């Protein structure tokens, strides 16, 4: 009996040892996970874009003429103002944080003067304005991700309309423009901007008949120089095409 108990104990110890040997080794403790913050992509301003713009302009119109009655010339100025609205097209190239581009626009213009010029006492009623305004400009600026600060300068072109004594004439003129603005990419393909432009359309000569202008230029037409300088503040929305 004693031998039987001894044998059973030995078998029990042997079975427990064999079972323990078959168990897999204990897994090593895992290191805590390292938090890696998500990195949002930086906005890319490069690409071709189309848009619309609109705003308000104000400035001065100036008339100057010389005839036999005023050999030293006679001139007068008046304030002008009105709205502008039209379309925009451009392209940007970005390198690092710097953005360079070319932009053009064409706007209908309601900017015009009143008839309060002193010169109108000599020439009769007079008024000047521009029926449309276009610019072609370079742009350069710095982008803070989705916000672009830029300066701009280039050529300005306009169809000037002048009225003397009820007679209306139009002619195209070229000048220059410069300004600055800020643009915000509020979506991947959409941007909104606000900008200021100073525009000097230059001087154009309009011949007004001596009868209409009440001049004494020996019955000949009076050459009158008309000049417009304007300040324009406008806002715009652009759609930028993918592919760059």
C-alpha positions as CSV (number, residue, x, y, z in Angstrom):
1,X,0.0,0.0,0.0
2,X,2.8,2.3,0.9
3,X,4.5,1.5,-2.4
4,X,1.3,2.3,-4.3
5,X,0.9,5.8,-2.7
6,X,4.6,6.5,-3.4
7,X,4.1,5.6,-7.1
8,X,0.9,7.8,-7.4
9,X,2.7,10.8,-5.8
10,X,5.6,10.4,-8.2
11,X,3.3,10.3,-11.3
12,X,1.5,13.4,-10.1
13,X,4.7,15.4,-9.7
14,X,5.9,14.2,-13.1
15,X,2.7,15.1,-14.9
16,X,2.7,18.6,-13.3
17,X,6.3,19.2,-14.4
18,X,5.5,18.0,-18.0
19,X,2.4,20.3,-18.2
20,X,4.4,23.3,-17.0
21,X,7.1,22.6,-19.6
22,X,4.5,22.7,-22.4
23,X,3.3,26.2,-21.4
24,X,4.6,29.2,-23.6
25,X,7.0,31.5,-21.9
26,X,5.5,34.6,-20.3
27,X,5.2,37.6,-22.7
28,X,7.5,40.5,-22.0
29,X,5.7,43.7,-20.8
30,X,4.9,46.1,-23.7
31,X,6.3,49.6,-23.8
32,X,3.6,52.4,-23.6
33,X,2.5,53.8,-27.0
34,X,4.2,56.9,-28.2
35,X,1.8,59.8,-29.1
36,X,2.5,61.2,-32.6
37,X,0.5,64.4,-33.3
38,X,-1.2,64.6,-36.7
39,X,0.6,67.0,-39.1
40,X,-1.8,69.0,-41.3
41,X,-0.6,69.7,-44.9
42,X,0.5,73.3,-45.7
43,X,-1.6,75.0,-48.3
44,X,-0.1,75.2,-51.8
45,X,-0.9,78.5,-53.6
46,X,0.6,77.4,-56.9
47,X,-1.9,77.1,-59.8
48,X,-4.2,78.8,-62.3
49,X,-7.3,80.6,-61.0
50,X,-10.4,82.4,-62.2
51,X,-12.7,84.7,-60.2
52,X,-15.0,87.6,-59.8
53,X,-14.4,91.0,-58.1
54,X,-16.3,94.1,-57.2
55,X,-15.8,97.3,-55.2
56,X,-15.8,101.1,-55.1
57,X,-13.5,103.7,-56.5
58,X,-12.9,107.4,-55.9
59,X,-10.4,110.0,-57.0
60,X,-10.1,113.1,-59.2
61,X,-10.8,114.1,-62.8
62,X,-8.9,117.0,-64.3
63,X,-9.5,119.0,-67.5
64,X,-6.8,121.3,-69.1
65,X,-7.0,123.3,-72.3
66,X,-5.3,126.2,-74.0
67,X,-6.7,128.6,-76.6
68,X,-6.3,132.1,-77.8
69,X,-8.3,133.4,-74.8
70,X,-6.2,131.5,-72.3
71,X,-2.7,131.2,-73.8
72,X,-1.3,130.0,-70.4
73,X,-3.8,127.3,-70.2
74,X,-6.9,126.8,-68.0
75,X,-7.7,123.8,-65.8
76,X,-10.0,122.5,-63.2
77,X,-10.4,119.3,-61.1
78,X,-13.4,117.5,-59.6
79,X,-13.9,114.5,-57.5
80,X,-15.0,111.3,-59.1
81,X,-16.5,108.1,-57.6
82,X,-18.5,105.0,-58.6
83,X,-18.6,101.2,-58.5
84,X,-16.6,98.6,-60.3
85,X,-17.3,94.9,-61.0
86,X,-15.9,92.2,-63.3
87,X,-13.8,89.1,-63.7
88,X,-10.2,88.0,-62.8
89,X,-7.7,85.5,-64.1
90,X,-4.2,84.7,-62.8
91,X,-1.5,82.2,-62.0
92,X,0.7,81.7,-58.9
93,X,4.0,80.0,-58.3
94,X,5.1,79.2,-54.7
95,X,8.6,78.5,-53.5
96,X,8.8,78.1,-49.7
97,X,6.7,80.7,-48.1
98,X,7.1,83.2,-51.1
99,X,4.4,83.4,-53.7
100,X,4.9,85.1,-57.2
101,X,2.2,85.5,-59.8
102,X,0.6,87.4,-62.7
103,X,-3.0,88.6,-62.5
104,X,-5.3,90.4,-65.0
105,X,-8.8,91.7,-64.6
106,X,-11.5,93.5,-66.6
107,X,-14.2,95.6,-64.8
108,X,-17.2,97.5,-65.8
109,X,-16.8,100.9,-64.2
110,X,-19.3,103.5,-63.1
111,X,-16.6,106.0,-61.9
112,X,-17.3,109.5,-63.1
113,X,-17.1,113.1,-62.1
114,X,-19.9,115.6,-61.6
115,X,-20.2,118.9,-63.5
116,X,-18.9,121.2,-60.8
117,X,-15.5,122.1,-62.4
118,X,-14.6,125.7,-62.7
119,X,-13.5,125.0,-66.2
120,X,-17.1,124.3,-67.1
121,X,-17.8,128.0,-66.8
122,X,-15.7,128.4,-70.0
123,X,-16.4,125.2,-71.8
124,X,-20.0,124.6,-70.8
125,X,-21.1,121.4,-69.0
126,X,-18.3,118.9,-68.7
127,X,-17.9,115.5,-67.2
128,X,-15.4,112.6,-67.4
129,X,-15.3,109.0,-66.3
130,X,-14.3,105.5,-67.5
131,X,-16.7,103.0,-68.9
132,X,-14.4,100.0,-68.2
133,X,-11.1,99.5,-66.4
134,X,-8.6,96.7,-66.9
135,X,-5.3,95.9,-65.2
136,X,-2.4,93.5,-65.9
137,X,-0.2,93.2,-62.8
138,X,2.6,91.2,-61.2
139,X,2.0,90.0,-57.7
140,X,4.6,89.0,-55.0
141,X,3.9,88.1,-51.4
142,X,4.4,85.8,-48.4
143,X,2.0,83.0,-47.4
144,X,1.4,82.1,-43.8
145,X,-0.2,78.7,-44.7
146,X,-3.7,79.7,-45.9
147,X,-3.2,83.5,-45.6
148,X,-1.3,85.4,-48.4
149,X,-0.1,89.0,-48.0
150,X,1.0,90.5,-51.3
151,X,1.9,93.7,-53.2
152,X,1.0,94.3,-56.8
153,X,1.9,96.7,-59.6
154,X,1.5,96.9,-63.4
155,X,-0.4,98.5,-66.2
156,X,-3.9,100.0,-66.2
157,X,-6.1,100.5,-69.2
158,X,-9.5,102.3,-69.5
159,X,-12.1,103.6,-71.8
160,X,-12.4,107.3,-70.9
161,X,-15.6,109.1,-71.6
162,X,-15.8,112.9,-71.7
163,X,-18.8,115.2,-72.0
164,X,-18.5,118.8,-73.1
165,X,-21.6,120.9,-73.7
166,X,-23.7,117.8,-74.1
167,X,-21.3,116.2,-76.7
168,X,-19.9,112.8,-75.6
169,X,-16.7,111.3,-76.8
170,X,-14.8,108.2,-75.7
171,X,-11.2,107.0,-76.2
172,X,-8.9,104.4,-74.7
173,X,-6.0,105.3,-72.4
174,X,-3.2,103.4,-70.7
175,X,-1.5,104.2,-67.4
176,X,-0.2,102.4,-64.3
177,X,-1.4,100.9,-61.0
178,X,0.0,99.7,-57.7
179,X,-1.4,98.4,-54.5
180,X,-1.5,95.7,-51.9
181,X,-3.9,93.1,-50.5
182,X,-4.6,90.0,-48.4
183,X,-6.0,86.6,-49.6
184,X,-7.4,83.7,-47.6
185,X,-7.8,80.1,-48.8
186,X,-11.1,79.2,-47.0
187,X,-11.3,75.9,-48.9
188,X,-8.9,73.7,-50.9
189,X,-9.9,75.3,-54.2
190,X,-11.5,78.6,-53.1
191,X,-9.9,81.8,-52.0
192,X,-11.2,85.3,-51.0
193,X,-9.3,88.5,-51.1
194,X,-9.5,92.2,-50.3
195,X,-7.2,94.7,-52.1
196,X,-6.4,98.4,-52.6
197,X,-5.3,99.8,-56.0
198,X,-4.1,103.3,-56.9
199,X,-4.8,103.8,-60.6
200,X,-3.4,106.6,-62.8
201,X,-5.1,106.3,-66.2
202,X,-2.9,109.1,-67.7
203,X,-4.0,112.0,-69.9
204,X,-5.8,111.8,-73.1
205,X,-6.7,114.6,-75.5
206,X,-10.2,115.2,-76.7
207,X,-11.0,117.8,-79.4
208,X,-14.1,119.8,-78.5
209,X,-15.6,122.1,-81.1
210,X,-15.1,125.8,-80.4
211,X,-18.8,126.4,-80.6
212,X,-19.6,123.8,-78.0
213,X,-16.7,124.8,-75.7
214,X,-17.3,128.5,-76.2
215,X,-13.6,129.1,-77.0
216,X,-12.0,131.6,-79.2
217,X,-9.4,129.3,-80.9
218,X,-10.0,131.1,-84.2
219,X,-13.0,128.8,-84.8
220,X,-10.9,125.7,-84.5
221,X,-11.5,122.7,-82.2
222,X,-10.1,123.1,-78.7
223,X,-7.6,120.4,-77.6
224,X,-8.6,119.4,-74.1
225,X,-6.6,117.1,-71.9
226,X,-8.6,114.9,-69.5
227,X,-6.8,113.0,-66.7
228,X,-8.2,110.5,-64.2
229,X,-6.6,109.2,-61.0
230,X,-8.5,106.7,-58.8
231,X,-8.3,104.8,-55.6
232,X,-10.1,101.4,-55.7
233,X,-11.0,99.1,-52.9
234,X,-12.5,95.8,-54.0
235,X,-13.1,92.2,-52.8
236,X,-13.0,89.1,-54.8
237,X,-13.5,85.3,-54.8
238,X,-11.3,83.0,-56.9
239,X,-11.4,79.3,-57.8
240,X,-8.0,77.6,-58.1
241,X,-7.6,74.7,-60.4
242,X,-5.8,71.5,-59.2
243,X,-2.9,69.9,-61.0
244,X,0.1,71.8,-59.7
